[in-house]
Amino acid sequence: MSDYGVVLVPSTSHAIRAERVCHLAGLKVKLIPTPRHLSSNCGTALRFDWAEREAVEEALRANNVDYDGFHRMDW
């Protein structure tokens, strides 16, 4: 099992922007369908390695990307 995190965002455009910001910061992220047990709002979420949680959050904050929350996942 891998230890991943998911960033929930308010819209698909926020997810795309978050992905771009993280890639530019050198972080490995991937857009995924939002796990339904976490939210039914936006259908797209950002997956990342949980060990990089602080770096992902800092990149999003530094670039004023709105997000709804971080969730730890075991897949």
Secondary structure, DSSP 4 states (H G I P E B T S, - for coil): --EEEEEE-SSHHHHHHHHHHHHHTT--EEEEEPPTTT-SS-SEEEEEEGGGHHHHHHHHHHTT----EEEEEE-
